[in-house]
Amino acid sequence: MKADLQFDFLVDKKNNTLTVKREFAADRQLVWDCYTKSELLNQWFAPKPFTTKTKSMEFKEGGHWIYCMVAPDGTEHWGRTDYITIEPIEGYTSLDGFCDETGTLNPDLPRANWVVNFKDKSGHTVVETVVTYKSLKDLQTVIDMGMEDGLASTLERLDELLIKLVK
């Protein structure tokens, strides 16, 4: 990440939320596309050295994204995002959770509500994501799993992809 790009990771234990604000050196349409198209998500949506593969994706209200983060040794970590509302290039809301390869949610791991908004900032785009968990225990679980470092690494991969796409 370029040092002059905003990255805030705020934990609110009173309200069981994470708020992530991240600035990208690209226009809003391109950043939106990177968040909403599987062929682009597959190129950045995992912390290094993991890779991502999409099993299925329907980016529409009531649709879902079932994907896998693959470790270098081949270990698979499956996730499911269910899209609730979508306002093109402005934002979307979703439910996100861990699942198996069929998309069946893992009830032993936290599920969260995501509110993702895209805003212009001097030729750049700021993505603000508010992730709300059902309990402080669920929030603490993802913090302990390395959410901050993992997300920072993942968003740096998006920076790298955007550089390639803007050229």
Summary of the structure (lengths in Angstrom):
residues: 167
radius of gyration: 15.1
end to end distance: 17.1
largest distance: 43.7
contacts: 494
relative contact order: 0.23
helix: 25%
strand: 43%
